Amino acid sequence: METYKTLEIIQNKEDSSVFHLLLNRPSKRNALSPELFSEFPRALSSLDHNPNVNVVVLSGAGDNFCGGIDLSELKASERFLSGDRGRGGERIRRHIKGLQDSITAIERCRKPVIASIEGACIGGGIDIVTACDIRYCTKDAYFSVKEVDLAIVADLGTLQRLPSIVGYGNAVELALTGRRFSGPEAKQLGLVSKVFNSKQELEEGVRMLAEGIASKSPLAVTGTKAVLLKSRDLNLEQGLDYVATWNSSMMLSDDLKEAISAQFQKRKPKFAKL
């Protein structure tokens, strides 16, 4: 398995199909560096293509999930402004599109990605967790859509994904104020599904969730993620047509027969790897 400078991949246990992807810059609160942006989509792609992986748990090494984008990355953006202003603007746009693509790699990963959040989840951290499929946190976790305080517009996905998660009005208030909000408030807003009292309880809760999902049909799980993501961009009739087309292919697999057989025999089903 490939090794990374800013990330770490750990298997939950030897026979588990749950793998952990850690943002691994704890001394920098796992701030998003240029190298991390480069490695992140490669790591997710490797997990996506690994048949032994059914679920990915995304967390931060140390005491924080992600302290936002590395300020040196913002400073480095000035290099795009030399010469003709129009061409400089095009270079910045192309650079931003590349950073966006790195975050969207979470959605491109067919396997469900669960965010396990403690400590800071700021700026770019919000971009990351809003692209995840499920989010859990500790009560001491704190969040901020911080970009407005740096005199920039959040441009890596928060403004596009957050409104559908917490509602448009709540997203506007959080994005325009940049205020810090707590784990319990994140639960109230709908940003996270569960809040835990400690890191240990969070890890156990995430483990149970991930192992439960990993035990299900990989085709059904990846299909459910794909249909949910696609349905965001479709009206009801189009969404129903899309899932009908999807299932007309996927229901031909042996997983359906195995699931029904296991129900009748009162045993756990055993599904082939994806």
C-alpha positions in Angstrom: 0.0 0.0 0.0 1.3 3.5 -0.9 2.6 5.6 1.9 2.0 9.3 2.2 3.6 12.3 3.9 0.4 14.1 5.1 -2.0 11.1 5.4 -2.1 7.7 7.0 -4.2 4.7 6.1 -4.9 2.1 8.8 -7.0 -1.0 8.7 -9.5 -1.2 11.6 -8.4 -4.8 12.4 -6.9 -7.6 10.4 -10.1 -9.1 9.1 -12.1 -5.8 8.9 -13.2 -4.1 5.7 -13.2 -0.7 7.5 -10.2 1.4 6.8 -9.2 4.7 8.5 -7.8 7.6 6.5 -6.1 10.1 8.8 -5.2 13.7 8.1 -1.7 13.4 9.5 -0.3 16.9 10.3 -1.1 17.1 14.0 1.5 19.7 14.8 -0.3 22.0 12.3 -3.8 21.0 13.4 -4.0 19.0 10.2 -4.1 22.1 8.1 -4.5 21.6 4.4 -1.2 22.0 2.7 -0.4 21.8 -1.1 1.0 18.3 -0.6 -2.1 17.2 1.3 -4.3 18.4 -1.5 -2.1 16.3 -3.9 -2.1 13.2 -1.8 -5.8 13.2 -0.7 -7.4 12.2 -4.0 -4.8 9.5 -4.6 -5.4 8.0 -1.2 -9.2 8.0 -1.7 -8.8 6.5 -5.1 -6.6 3.7 -3.7 -9.2 2.9 -1.1 -12.0 3.1 -3.6 -10.2 0.5 -5.8 -9.2 -1.8 -3.0 -11.7 -4.7 -2.9 -10.9 -5.3 0.8 -12.4 -1.8 1.7 -16.1 -1.4 2.2 -16.1 1.7 4.4 -13.7 4.6 5.0 -13.5 6.5 8.3 -11.9 9.9 7.9 -10.4 11.6 11.0 -7.6 13.8 12.1 -4.4 12.7 13.9 -3.9 14.3 17.3 -6.5 16.5 19.0 -8.1 18.2 15.9 -9.9 17.2 12.8 -8.7 20.1 10.6 -7.7 23.6 11.3 -8.4 24.8 7.8 -6.2 25.6 4.8 -2.6 26.2 5.6 -2.1 30.0 5.5 1.1 29.5 3.5 -1.0 28.0 0.7 -3.0 31.3 0.6 0.2 33.3 0.6 1.6 31.2 -2.2 -1.4 32.1 -4.4 0.1 35.5 -4.9 2.5 33.8 -7.4 -0.4 33.5 -9.9 -0.8 37.3 -10.0 2.4 38.2 -11.8 2.2 39.5 -15.4 -1.1 40.0 -17.2 -4.0 40.3 -14.8 -6.4 38.3 -17.1 -3.9 35.4 -17.4 -3.2 35.6 -13.7 -6.9 35.3 -13.0 -7.1 32.3 -15.2 -4.2 30.6 -13.4 -5.9 31.2 -10.0 -9.2 29.8 -11.3 -7.5 26.7 -12.6 -5.7 26.3 -9.3 -8.9 26.6 -7.3 -10.6 24.0 -9.6 -7.8 21.6 -8.8 -8.3 22.1 -5.0 -12.0 21.6 -5.4 -11.4 18.4 -7.3 -9.3 17.1 -4.4 -12.2 17.6 -2.0 -14.8 16.2 -4.4 -12.7 13.0 -4.4 -14.7 12.1 -1.3 -17.8 11.9 -3.3 -16.1 10.2 -6.2 -15.1 7.4 -3.8 -17.7 4.7 -4.2 -17.3 3.5 -0.6 -19.1 5.5 2.1 -16.9 8.0 3.9 -17.7 8.7 7.6 -16.2 11.8 9.2 -15.1 11.3 12.8 -14.6 14.8 14.2 -13.0 16.1 17.4 -11.4 19.4 18.2 -11.2 22.0 15.4 -13.1 21.7 12.2 -12.5 25.0 10.6 -12.7 26.4 7.0 -11.4 23.7 4.8 -12.4 21.2 7.4 -16.0 22.2 6.8 -15.4 21.7 3.0 -14.2 18.2 3.8 -16.9 17.0 6.2 -19.8 18.4 4.1 -18.5 16.1 1.2 -18.6 13.1 3.6 -21.6 10.8 3.8 -22.0 10.6 7.5 -20.6 12.9 10.3 -20.1 12.1 14.0 -18.3 14.3 16.5 -17.5 14.8 20.2 -19.3 17.4 22.3 -16.0 19.4 22.5 -15.6 19.6 18.7 -16.0 23.1 17.3 -16.8 24.3 13.8 -16.4 27.5 11.8 -17.0 28.6 8.2 -13.9 30.8 8.6 -13.2 32.1 5.1 -15.0 35.4 5.5 -12.6 36.4 8.3 -9.7 35.9 5.9 -11.4 38.2 3.3 -12.1 35.3 0.9 -15.2 33.5 -0.3 -15.3 29.8 0.7 -14.6 28.1 -2.6 -14.0 24.4 -2.0 -17.6 23.2 -1.6 -19.0 24.5 1.7 -21.3 27.1 0.1 -22.6 24.5 -2.3 -23.0 21.5 0.1 -23.8 23.1 3.5 -27.2 24.6 2.6 -28.7 21.2 1.7 -27.4 19.8 5.0 -28.3 22.5 7.5 -30.8 24.6 5.5 -30.2 27.7 3.4 -30.9 30.2 6.2 -28.6 28.5 8.7 -25.8 28.2 6.1 -26.0 31.9 5.2 -25.8 32.9 8.9 -22.8 30.6 9.5 -21.0 31.6 6.3 -21.5 35.4 6.8 -20.5 35.5 10.4 -17.7 32.9 10.5 -18.7 32.3 14.1 -17.6 29.2 16.0 -20.3 26.7 16.9 -20.2 23.6 19.1 -20.7 19.9 18.5 -24.1 20.0 20.2 -25.2 22.9 18.0 -23.8 21.1 14.9 -26.2 18.2 15.9 -29.1 20.6 16.3 -28.4 22.1 12.8 -28.1 18.6 11.3 -24.4 18.9 10.3 -23.6 15.9 12.4 -25.8 12.9 13.2 -24.5 12.1 16.7 -22.5 13.7 19.4 -20.4 11.8 21.9 -19.0 12.8 25.3 -15.4 11.7 24.7 -13.0 10.7 22.1 -13.2 7.1 23.2 -17.0 7.1 22.9 -16.8 8.7 19.5 -14.3 6.1 18.3 -16.5 3.2 19.5 -19.7 4.8 18.0 -18.0 5.3 14.6 -16.6 1.7 14.8 -20.0 0.2 15.3 -21.5 2.3 12.6 -18.8 1.5 10.1 -18.7 -2.2 10.8 -22.5 -2.3 10.5 -22.4 -0.7 7.1 -19.4 -2.8 6.0 -21.4 -6.0 6.8 -24.0 -5.2 4.2 -24.0 -5.9 0.4 -21.2 -3.7 -1.1 -23.2 -3.3 -4.3 -26.2 -2.1 -2.3 -24.1 0.3 -0.2 -22.2 1.8 -3.1 -25.4 2.0 -5.1 -27.2 3.8 -2.3 -24.4 6.4 -2.1 -24.4 6.9 -5.8 -28.1 7.3 -6.1 -28.3 9.8 -3.2 -25.6 11.9 -4.6 -27.1 11.9 -8.1 -30.6 12.7 -6.8 -29.4 16.0 -5.4 -29.2 17.3 -9.0 -32.4 15.7 -10.3 -36.1 16.3 -9.8 -38.3 13.5 -8.3 -39.3 12.0 -11.6 -35.7 12.0 -12.9 -34.5 10.5 -9.6 -37.0 7.7 -9.7 -36.0 6.9 -13.2 -32.3 6.9 -12.3 -32.7 4.5 -9.4 -35.0 2.2 -11.6 -32.2 2.1 -14.2 -29.6 1.5 -11.5 -31.5 -1.4 -9.9 -32.4 -3.0 -13.2 -28.7 -3.8 -13.4 -27.6 -4.2 -9.8 -30.5 -6.5 -8.7 -29.1 -9.1 -11.1 -26.3 -9.8 -8.6 -26.0 -12.8 -6.3 -26.2 -10.4 -3.3 -30.0 -10.3 -3.4 -30.3 -14.1 -3.3 -27.8 -14.3 -0.5 -29.6 -11.6 1.5 -32.9 -13.4 1.2 -31.4 -16.8 1.9 -29.7 -15.5 5.1 -33.0 -14.0 6.2 -34.8 -17.4 5.9 -31.9 -19.3 7.5 -31.5 -16.7 10.3 -27.8 -16.2 9.7 -25.5 -13.4 8.7 -25.2 -13.0 5.0 -21.8 -13.4 3.3 -21.2 -11.1 0.3 -18.5 -11.2 -2.3 -16.0 -8.3 -2.4 -16.7 -5.5 -4.7 
